[in-house]
Amino acid sequence: MDLHANVTTPTPASTPPPTASTPDSIALRAGMEIPRLLLPEPGRVFAQRALRLRQLAAGHAMRDYLMLLALVCEAQHARVQQGPAPALPAQAQRDAAARAGEPLLDAVAWPRDPQWRIELRALAADVLARMPADSPARAAVQGVAGLADAALEQQAERLLAGITLGLDMGAAPLIAAGLQLYFTRLAAACGAVPADAVSADAVPGQAATHCPCCGSLPVASLTRLGGQQEGQRYQHCTLCSTQWHADRVRCTHCGATDGLQYLSLQAAAAPAGDARKRPAVEAETCDHCGQYLKIMHAASDLHVEPVADDLATLTLDLLVADAGFSRHGANLLLLFGEAESAPA
């Protein structure tokens, strides 16, 4: 299978030509205030992801895995509506995050409520109840449910810090699903994140490379439809499902506005910057830093969902990696690394 490239070398966003009509410039001229942060909607995010996974699984080479994750997301949807409200950050924590210019719910430093482990075990029980009796994945799910508290916390710390050494790759997706459940509920319950409690690398004119809410990597970016978000690009957090605004043609890793290519598994039917007839999923690569992140277009496929469509386009990752680019971003439901069991 071949990659198709759509190369663009735009004028830097800070000095657009008079005829430029990017979504950002149109909104600016119209006096619109583009939402910078879109907090997750727990009652929708997991249900939409599960539905999309089922749609994408049909005829897919990874059908069994996508269907398994659909069950996991359906269980997440059930649990997010049943579980207790999370303990919210105290004012002192909010003030400290604001002073340090760090994410309010920093995934690595945040003191996780032990309730997340109870919810993970309930999630595992829900998944087991939805799985076929002869599913080969049952043993892995039962294994996660039976892990001691200390082992769960150790695996969670490795996952959240991006450390694969000593991470149990068989257990990781389900543990990640439990962490997603906890942090998504927490991010939604916190309400608006203080404007100054964002990642330290967020500077004017350049989107943060990590989630402003929890500090995690994006799984992909998405150009949206509807209202003030029409045509706007948002990065989607792999952990808490928060979305944050990003310029349409700018590297999400180094901020470069030239040397970008848009690679896909299908030939583009429209020029760069026009998402109406472009492939629904592309890899935005940067010649400056050698990184890439997928960009997805709701105008090309109304049902595109960052986590699900990222999983279903693994072939694109493999081809882009063969072309010499490294991925800026992560999908906690599909990790790669040294498959070692955690030490006792």
C-alpha positions in Angstrom: 0.0 0.0 0.0 1.3 3.4 -0.9 1.2 6.8 0.8 -0.3 9.8 -0.9 1.2 13.2 -0.2 -0.4 16.6 -0.2 2.4 19.2 0.4 1.7 22.7 1.7 4.1 25.6 2.4 1.8 28.3 3.8 2.7 31.9 4.7 3.3 32.0 8.5 0.1 32.5 10.4 1.4 35.8 11.9 1.6 37.5 8.5 -1.3 36.2 6.3 -1.7 37.6 2.9 -4.7 39.9 2.3 -6.6 37.2 0.4 -6.1 34.5 3.1 -9.4 32.9 4.1 -8.4 30.3 6.7 -11.0 29.4 9.3 -9.0 31.2 11.9 -8.7 34.4 9.9 -12.4 34.4 9.0 -13.4 34.0 12.6 -11.0 36.8 13.6 -12.4 39.2 11.0 -16.0 38.3 12.1 -15.1 39.1 15.7 -15.9 35.5 16.7 -14.3 34.2 19.9 -13.0 30.7 19.1 -13.4 28.4 22.0 -9.9 27.5 23.1 -10.9 24.5 25.3 -13.6 21.9 24.9 -14.1 19.9 28.0 -15.4 16.3 27.6 -19.0 15.3 27.8 -19.0 12.0 29.8 -22.5 11.1 28.6 -21.4 11.1 25.0 -17.7 10.5 24.5 -17.5 6.8 25.3 -20.8 6.0 23.6 -19.7 7.7 20.4 -16.3 6.0 20.5 -17.9 2.6 21.0 -20.3 3.1 18.0 -17.5 4.3 15.8 -15.3 1.2 16.7 -18.2 -1.1 15.7 -18.6 0.7 12.4 -14.9 0.6 11.7 -14.5 -3.1 12.7 -16.6 -4.4 9.8 -14.2 -6.1 7.4 -11.2 -4.7 9.2 -8.0 -6.7 9.6 -8.1 -5.8 13.3 -11.8 -6.6 13.7 -11.5 -8.7 16.8 -9.4 -6.1 18.7 -11.7 -3.2 17.6 -14.8 -5.1 18.7 -13.1 -5.9 22.0 -12.4 -2.2 22.5 -16.0 -1.4 21.6 -17.1 -3.5 24.5 -14.6 -1.7 26.7 -16.0 1.7 25.6 -19.6 0.6 26.2 -18.6 -0.4 29.7 -16.9 2.9 30.2 -20.1 4.7 29.1 -22.1 2.6 31.6 -19.7 3.3 34.4 -19.2 7.0 33.8 -22.9 7.5 34.4 -23.1 5.2 37.5 -19.9 6.0 39.4 -19.7 8.5 42.3 -18.7 12.1 41.6 -14.9 12.6 41.8 -13.2 14.6 44.5 -12.4 18.0 42.9 -9.2 20.0 43.2 -9.1 22.3 46.2 -8.6 26.0 45.7 -5.0 25.6 46.9 -4.3 23.1 44.1 -5.9 25.4 41.6 -3.8 28.3 42.8 -0.6 26.2 42.8 -1.2 25.1 39.2 -1.9 28.6 38.1 1.3 29.9 39.7 3.4 27.2 38.2 1.7 27.5 34.8 1.1 23.7 34.8 -2.0 21.6 34.0 -4.5 21.6 36.9 -4.9 17.8 36.7 -1.4 16.8 35.8 -1.7 13.1 35.1 1.7 12.2 36.6 1.6 14.3 39.7 -2.2 14.3 40.5 -3.0 12.3 43.7 -5.4 9.8 42.3 -8.4 8.9 44.4 -8.3 5.2 45.3 -11.9 5.1 44.0 -10.4 4.8 40.5 -9.3 1.2 41.3 -12.8 0.3 42.5 -14.2 1.7 39.2 -11.6 -0.1 37.2 -12.6 -3.5 38.7 -16.3 -2.6 38.1 -15.4 -1.7 34.5 -13.6 -5.1 34.1 -16.7 -6.9 35.5 -18.9 -5.0 33.0 -16.6 -6.0 30.1 -16.6 -9.6 31.2 -20.4 -9.6 31.3 -20.5 -8.3 27.7 -17.8 -10.6 26.3 -18.6 -14.0 24.6 -17.9 -16.9 26.9 -15.3 -18.3 24.6 -13.4 -15.0 24.1 -9.6 -15.5 24.4 -9.4 -12.0 26.0 -11.3 -13.1 29.1 -8.2 -14.3 30.9 -6.5 -10.9 30.4 -9.6 -9.0 31.7 -9.9 -11.3 34.7 -6.2 -10.8 35.4 -6.6 -7.1 35.6 -9.5 -7.4 37.9 -7.5 -9.6 40.2 -4.4 -7.3 40.4 -3.5 -6.1 43.9 -3.9 -2.3 44.6 -0.1 -1.8 44.6 0.3 -3.5 41.3 -2.5 -1.4 39.7 -0.9 1.8 41.0 2.5 0.8 39.7 1.1 0.0 36.2 -0.9 3.2 36.2 2.2 5.3 37.1 4.1 3.7 34.2 1.2 4.3 31.8 0.7 7.9 32.7 4.5 8.7 32.6 4.8 7.0 29.1 7.2 4.3 30.4 6.9 1.0 28.6 9.7 -0.8 30.5 8.0 -3.0 33.0 4.6 -2.3 31.7 2.3 -5.3 31.3 1.2 -4.8 27.6 -1.7 -7.3 28.0 -3.2 -5.5 30.9 -2.3 -1.9 29.7 -5.4 -1.2 27.5 -7.9 -2.1 30.2 -5.9 -0.2 32.9 -5.8 2.7 30.5 -9.5 2.5 30.1 -10.0 2.8 33.8 -7.7 5.8 33.9 -9.6 7.4 31.0 -12.8 6.9 32.9 -11.4 8.6 36.0 -9.7 11.5 34.3 -12.6 12.2 31.8 -15.1 12.3 34.7 -12.7 14.5 36.7 -11.9 16.9 33.8 -15.6 17.4 33.1 -16.5 17.9 36.7 -13.8 20.6 37.1 -15.6 23.0 34.8 -13.6 25.7 33.0 -9.8 25.3 33.6 -8.2 28.5 34.7 -6.7 30.3 31.8 -3.2 30.4 33.4 -3.3 26.7 34.5 -2.0 25.4 31.3 1.0 23.6 30.0 4.2 25.6 30.3 4.9 25.2 26.5 1.7 27.0 25.5 2.6 30.3 24.0 0.5 32.8 22.0 -0.1 31.7 18.5 1.0 28.1 19.2 -1.1 25.4 20.7 0.2 23.4 23.7 1.9 20.2 22.7 0.2 18.5 25.7 -3.3 18.7 27.1 -3.8 21.9 29.1 -6.0 20.0 31.5 -4.0 16.9 32.4 -0.7 17.3 30.6 -1.1 14.1 28.5 -0.3 13.8 24.8 -2.9 14.2 22.1 -4.0 11.1 20.2 -4.8 13.1 17.1 -6.2 16.5 16.0 -9.7 17.1 14.5 -11.2 19.7 12.3 -14.7 20.2 13.6 -18.1 21.1 12.2 -20.8 23.4 13.6 -21.2 26.8 15.2 -18.1 28.7 16.4 -16.1 25.5 16.0 -16.8 25.3 12.3 -13.6 24.5 10.4 -11.5 24.9 13.6 -8.9 22.4 14.5 -8.6 20.9 18.0 -6.2 18.4 19.5 -7.8 15.5 21.4 -6.3 14.3 24.7 -5.6 10.6 24.8 -6.4 10.4 28.5 -9.2 12.9 29.6 -10.7 13.6 26.1 -10.4 17.3 26.5 -9.9 19.1 23.2 -7.8 22.3 22.8 -7.5 24.7 19.9 -4.7 24.5 17.4 -3.9 26.5 14.2 -4.9 24.6 11.1 -1.6 24.6 9.3 1.0 24.4 12.0 3.1 21.5 13.4 1.6 20.4 16.7 5.1 19.4 17.9 7.5 22.3 17.0 5.1 25.0 15.7 6.6 25.2 12.2 4.3 26.6 9.5 6.2 25.3 6.5 7.7 22.0 5.5 4.4 20.2 6.3 3.1 17.3 4.3 -0.3 15.5 4.6 0.1 11.8 4.0 -2.8 9.4 3.7 -3.8 6.0 2.4 -6.1 7.6 -0.2 -5.4 10.2 -2.8 -6.6 13.7 -1.9 -9.4 15.2 -4.0 -8.9 18.7 -2.7 -5.9 21.0 -1.9 -4.3 21.4 1.5 -6.4 23.5 3.8 -9.7 22.3 2.2 -11.1 19.4 4.3 -14.3 19.0 2.3 -13.0 16.3 0.0 -9.8 15.3 1.7 -9.3 11.8 3.2 -10.9 11.6 6.6 -7.6 10.7 8.2 -4.2 12.1 7.3 -0.8 12.2 8.9 0.6 15.7 9.2 4.4 15.3 9.0 6.9 18.0 9.7 10.3 18.2 7.9 11.7 20.5 10.6 11.3 18.2 13.6 10.6 14.8 12.0 7.4 14.3 13.9 3.9 13.6 12.8 0.3 13.6 14.2 -2.8 12.4 12.5 -5.4 15.0 11.6 -9.0 14.0 11.0 -11.7 15.9 9.1 -15.3 15.8 10.2 -16.2 17.5 6.9 -15.0 14.3 5.1 -16.6 11.9 7.5 -19.1 13.2 10.0 -18.6 10.2 12.3 -14.9 10.4 12.6 -13.7 9.9 16.2 -10.1 10.5 17.2 -9.4 7.5 19.3 -11.3 5.0 17.2 -10.1 6.2 13.8 -6.6 6.3 15.1 -6.8 2.7 16.0 -8.3 1.7 12.7 -5.6 3.5 10.7 -2.6 1.7 12.2 -1.4 1.0 8.6 -0.9 4.7 8.1 1.3 4.9 11.2 3.5 2.0 9.9 4.0 3.6 6.5 4.7 7.1 7.9 7.2 5.5 10.4 8.9 3.7 7.4 9.2 7.2 5.8 11.3 8.3 8.8 8.9 10.2 11.0 8.3 9.7 14.7 4.8 10.0 16.2 4.0 13.0 18.4 1.1 11.6 20.3 -0.2 8.4 21.9 -3.2 6.1 22.0 -3.4 4.5 25.4 -5.6 1.7 24.0 -2.8 0.5 21.7 0.8 0.8 23.0 4.1 -0.5 21.7 7.2 -1.3 23.7 9.0 -4.0 25.6 6.3 -6.4 26.7 7.7 -7.2 30.1 5.7 -8.0 33.2 6.1 -5.5 36.1 8.6 -6.6 38.7 7.2 -7.9 41.9 
